[in-house]
């Protein structure tokens, strides 16, 4: 867990000696407050009002149910002096405060609790480009009684309801070896620290936090959902309505692409991802099931077949290279050997809630779903099926920019056979602001289910054989599911399950560029 650079922050987390923090005025300028609440606006019922020194200015401070507001106490204004008109109200929202402690000064010879200086609030700030930053705000007042009243009120606001046995109920049947992936780090912890130090994590005393890339994150999510099916007594190979995951999942990006974390946080930034977990910003996320011949392959968020699957297979064969090197090498080699797959693709169309609202606003209401399967067939260079936007550094608007984390639909993107130069133009569009789908050979659909059936398996290239028997089988072909290589039979069924898992992250409506 990244720690703040100020001594006061470290002591609040670890219970060690507490040190002074820098003046709050420098730490939290008003320009950084990310809030829809305006100074002077109604902020709920007033709870406390008192005098504190903030940033070396004596301030009138008001704590309400929704916000903490303060403004400098102004002396009687001298005649003709207008500089006092520049004093403005400052504020923070209560929801952005994640911990509080009494601020004390300790000397080498001093024993006991030290000299009280006031109260320190630990807060979450929003900077540009969706980044979050932790900071502190010091409320200085030397009165023990005064500070005690305010401290208890802050603790009351931030209190978390706990009940005995919750963690045991969740973990008693958990076999930790199921979470051993070898290539990723998994922090599976009972968050005592989240309850004591970060009270706004109000959902569960337990969370799973995964440090890794897309493959790691997807594997952990898959394991959590498998555990949920087992606990619900459901057979995984015949899932119609899967049970939701019981534990929320936090993702700390540490991979080469970090598509899932980027889609959740708007940016692959470790501190931002950590603060979303600390603050308890939970988003329900849609999940897909990938099945073949009546057998569940895995739970996942996105998949590619054709160019995307073949590129990953080449990258996996060259894991001795650095991540960037093997990615670039695999893309170049897959482009050099570009070839289409002969497929039949059936899908069940649906209209996302986002599109439905837009159509209604335009006076063109349409049904929100269809029970009529549609089929397309032919030669396809790539097929993408995505339940999330799939933001990443090479596609800042997302591989599926019209999709959201939980709008109840998937994006089906098919690229029909075309020349290599035209296909490369399509790929380059992902990195620009232009519409990457504005090509005659690219088709997009909003769907709830997809069935991909390969009609004629092309021969395997000996140079692409990685030594695995499954890859060489004429009855299997590679899929890229959330960055993991999955060998599937000639037919794969993909079905969307809305809001099946809870992940820590921000609101997608605030993050995707317009």
NUZA-583306 format. One record per residue (C-alpha): z, y, x; residue in three letters. Coordinates in steps of 0.1 Angstrom, whole numbers, plus 5000, padded with zeros to 4 digits. Example, Ala and Ser with C-alpha at 12.3 -4.5 7.8 and 13.67 -1.06 7.14 Angstrom:
2
507849555123ALA 507149895137SER 
This chain:
514
500050005000UNK 499050335016UNK 501950565021UNK 502150945018UNK 502351145051UNK 505551315040UNK 508951155048UNK 510251205013UNK 507450984999UNK 508250695022UNK 511950705015UNK 511250704977UNK 509250384981UNK 511550205005UNK 514950344998UNK 515450475034UNK 516850805045UNK 515151095027UNK 513651385046UNK 512351715034UNK 508851765021UNK 506652065028UNK 506752355004UNK 505252264971UNK 503052564969UNK 500952434998UNK 501052074986UNK 499852134950UNK 497752444945UNK 496952504909UNK 493152464915UNK 493752094920UNK 495252014887UNK 492951784868UNK 493851834832UNK 492551934798UNK 495852114791UNK 495652484795UNK 498452714807UNK 500252864778UNK 498952604754UNK 501252404731UNK 502752134753UNK 505051954729UNK 508752004722UNK 510752184749UNK 513351954765UNK 514852174793UNK 514552524807UNK 516052644839UNK 515652834872UNK 514252664903UNK 512752784936UNK 509152654939UNK 507152744969UNK 509753004980UNK 509553184947UNK 512253184920UNK 510653044889UNK 511353004852UNK 510752634846UNK 510152464813UNK 509952094808UNK 508351974775UNK 507351624763UNK 503851674777UNK 504051914807UNK 506152084833UNK 505352464834UNK 506652744856UNK 505953104865UNK 507553344890UNK 510453554877UNK 509153904879UNK 511454204887UNK 511154514867UNK 507654644874UNK 507454974894UNK 505455244877UNK 501855224886UNK 502154894905UNK 499854624890UNK 500254344916UNK 502754164893UNK 499954114867UNK 498553854891UNK 501453614886UNK 500153324866UNK 501653024849UNK 501352694868UNK 501752354852UNK 501451974856UNK 501151714829UNK 504051474826UNK 501551184826UNK 500651274862UNK 504251234874UNK 504850884887UNK 508350914903UNK 511251144908UNK 514151164933UNK 516951394943UNK 516051584974UNK 518751595001UNK 519151705037UNK 520851475061UNK 522351575095UNK 523151335123UNK 526951355118UNK 526951395080UNK 528051105059UNK 527651035022UNK 524851155001UNK 523951455022UNK 523451815010UNK 521551844977UNK 518552064979UNK 516951994945UNK 514551754929UNK 511251604942UNK 508551494919UNK 505851254930UNK 502551334914UNK 498851234912UNK 496151494917UNK 492451474910UNK 490051614936UNK 486351644936UNK 484051334933UNK 486651134913UNK 489051104942UNK 492751094935UNK 495451214958UNK 499251174958UNK 501451474964UNK 504951614958UNK 506451904940UNK 509852034950UNK 512152204925UNK 514852364947UNK 518252434932UNK 521652374950UNK 523652304918UNK 524651944915UNK 525251974877UNK 521952154871UNK 519851904891UNK 521651604876UNK 520751714840UNK 517051754850UNK 516951444871UNK 518251234842UNK 515751384819UNK 512851304842UNK 514150944846UNK 514350914808UNK 510751034804UNK 509550794830UNK 511650494819UNK 509950154815UNK 511049904789UNK 511849574806UNK 512849244792UNK 514348944810UNK 512148634815UNK 508748814812UNK 507648734848UNK 508848374844UNK 506848324812UNK 503748444830UNK 504148244862UNK 505947924853UNK 502647724851UNK 500747914878UNK 499447704907UNK 498947954935UNK 496547724954UNK 493947804927UNK 493948164940UNK 493248054976UNK 489748174984UNK 490048185021UNK 487648475027UNK 489648735007UNK 493148865007UNK 495048844975UNK 498349024968UNK 499948844940UNK 503349014934UNK 506049074909UNK 505949454909UNK 509649534912UNK 508549844931UNK 506249944903UNK 509049934878UNK 511550114900UNK 509450354920UNK 506350404898UNK 507650404863UNK 504350494846UNK 503050134851UNK 504150054816UNK 501949764807UNK 503449464826UNK 505949414853UNK 503349184869UNK 499849264881UNK 497349104904UNK 495949324931UNK 492949204951UNK 491949354984UNK 488349264991UNK 484749304980UNK 482749204949UNK 482948834955UNK 486648844960UNK 487249054929UNK 485048844908UNK 486648524920UNK 490148654912UNK 489048774877UNK 487448424872UNK 490748254881UNK 492848484858UNK 490548404829UNK 490548034836UNK 494348054836UNK 494248234802UNK 492047954787UNK 494447694800UNK 497447874786UNK 495747904753UNK 494747544752UNK 491047614752UNK 488347394766UNK 486347604791UNK 483047424787UNK 482847504750UNK 484047864748UNK 483048064718UNK 485848314718UNK 487748304752UNK 491348414754UNK 491948744771UNK 493548744806UNK 497248804804UNK 497648994837UNK 495849324845UNK 493849324878UNK 493849594904UNK 491049624929UNK 491349774964UNK 487749804978UNK 487349645012UNK 483849495010UNK 480349605020UNK 479149714985UNK 482249724962UNK 480149754930UNK 483049654907UNK 485549884923UNK 483050164924UNK 482250114887UNK 485950134879UNK 486950424900UNK 483750624904UNK 484050604941UNK 484950324966UNK 488050504978UNK 491150304988UNK 493750584980UNK 492150654946UNK 492050284937UNK 495750254947UNK 496750554927UNK 495050424896UNK 497150114899UNK 500350314905UNK 499650544875UNK 498850254852UNK 495350364843UNK 494150054826UNK 490649994813UNK 489649694791UNK 486449554805UNK 483749334791UNK 483149004807UNK 480248754806UNK 480348374806UNK 477548194826UNK 476947844814UNK 474347574820UNK 473747244802UNK 476947304782UNK 479147364813UNK 480847684823UNK 479647804857UNK 482048104858UNK 483148424843UNK 481548734857UNK 480449094852UNK 476849104865UNK 474048874878UNK 470648884893UNK 468048604894UNK 464748614914UNK 464648874942UNK 468348954938UNK 469448584940UNK 466948504968UNK 468148804989UNK 471748694986UNK 470848334996UNK 469248475028UNK 472248695035UNK 474648405031UNK 472648205056UNK 473148475082UNK 476848545079UNK 477148565116UNK 475648915113UNK 477549215103UNK 477549285065UNK 475149575068UNK 472849395092UNK 472549075072UNK 472049275040UNK 469149475055UNK 467649165071UNK 467848965039UNK 466149245019UNK 463349285044UNK 462748905046UNK 462848865008UNK 460349155005UNK 458048985031UNK 458148665010UNK 458148834976UNK 457048594949UNK 457648574911UNK 459448314891UNK 457748164860UNK 460448204833UNK 461048214796UNK 463748464787UNK 465348464752UNK 467848724742UNK 469848844712UNK 469449224708UNK 472349444700UNK 472949814699UNK 475849944720UNK 478450164703UNK 477350454726UNK 473750434715UNK 474750384678UNK 476750704679UNK 473850894694UNK 471450764668UNK 473750854639UNK 474151194654UNK 470351234653UNK 470251114617UNK 468650784625UNK 471350514617UNK 470450164627UNK 472149834624UNK 474549764652UNK 473349404658UNK 470649154651UNK 470748784645UNK 467148734655UNK 466548594690UNK 463548744708UNK 461648574736UNK 459548704765UNK 457848494792UNK 455748524822UNK 456048594860UNK 459148784869UNK 460148924903UNK 463648994893UNK 465948954863UNK 469249154861UNK 471949104834UNK 474849344837UNK 477949414815UNK 479049704838UNK 477150004853UNK 477249854888UNK 477650184907UNK 477250154945UNK 476250364975UNK 472650274972UNK 472550334934UNK 474850624926UNK 473850634890UNK 474250254888UNK 472049954886UNK 472549964849UNK 473250334842UNK 473250304804UNK 475950044804UNK 479650114802UNK 482749904811UNK 483549814775UNK 480749914751UNK 480249564739UNK 476749504752UNK 474849394783UNK 471849554800UNK 468949304805UNK 466449444831UNK 463349244839UNK 460749324865UNK 457449164859UNK 455049064887UNK 453549354905UNK 452349444940UNK 454849474968UNK 454349844972UNK 455049914935UNK 458149684936UNK 459449874966UNK 458850204948UNK 461050064919UNK 463849974944UNK 463750314961UNK 464250484927UNK 467750344925UNK 468850584953UNK 467350884936UNK 467951084904UNK 464650964890UNK 464450694863UNK 464150364881UNK 462850194850UNK 459950434844UNK 457350174856UNK 454949974834UNK 456149644849UNK 459949714842UNK 461449634808UNK 465049704796UNK 466949564766UNK 470449604752UNK 471649254745UNK 474649034736UNK 473348704748UNK 470648594772UNK 469048254780UNK 466948234812UNK 464847914815UNK 462747854846UNK 459447694835UNK 457947584868UNK 460147554899UNK 458347694929UNK 458547494961UNK 461347554986UNK 460547735018UNK 461747525047UNK 462847845065UNK 465047935036UNK 466847605035UNK 470547665044UNK 471347295048UNK 473047255014UNK 471846974992UNK 472147184960UNK 469947464974UNK 467247214982UNK 467247044948UNK 464147104928UNK 466347134897UNK 468447434909UNK 467847794919UNK 470048074933UNK 471848334911UNK 473748634925UNK 476748654902UNK 478948954913UNK 477948904949UNK 478648534949UNK 475848274954UNK 475748034925UNK 473347744923UNK 472347684887UNK 470247434867UNK 466847544853UNK 468447704822UNK 471347954822UNK 473048104791UNK 474848434795UNK 477048554767UNK 479048874765UNK 482748874755UNK 484049234748UNK 487249354765UNK 488249024779UNK 490149154809UNK 492149464818UNK 491349634851UNK 492949934867UNK 490550234868UNK 489450564854UNK 487350664824UNK 483650584830UNK 482550884808UNK 484051114834UNK 482550944864UNK 478850864859UNK 476551144870UNK 474551304842UNK 
